[in-house]
Amino acid sequence: MLSKRLCEVSLCILLGLHALSAHARDLRNINPTDQELMMLPPYCHARLKGDANTKRMWSNQMGNDIFVHLHHYCFGLNFMNRMMLTVDNKEKTFLAQRAATNFDYVIQRWPPSHPLTVEARQRKAQVRFNQ
């Protein structure tokens, strides 16, 4: 089980590195590449690239008040992933700021006790710690 998980993590890292090397000049683009999208939760794929039925299903499951702002959370996660794989300090700082700004957006709009709000606060703290 552990070796399977290590393989999955390694695959995600390799995909992330490939995505970054292939799209290094696009690090500032807010939209995730297809490779980056694979590293995000399924609800991010639905919100950013899903068809109308998939979006409706996730909106019904999460609540429209959460789903309508979800893309900012997904962008924050993606900028955070890029930041973690970037070695250039100037670029890392820029990506950290973009991630934190998107997390702040949802923190201000979602109910404070919602699990994704709590997670957004944790992710923002993680971004600041790893910057």
Secondary structure, DSSP 8 states (H G I E B T S, - for coil): -HHHHHHHHHHHHHHHHHHHHHTGGGTT-SS--HHHHTTS-HHHHHHHH--HHHHHHHHHHH-HHHHTTHHHHHHHHHHHHHHHT---HHHHHHHHHHHHHHHHHHHHHS-TTSHHHHHHHHHHHHHHHH-
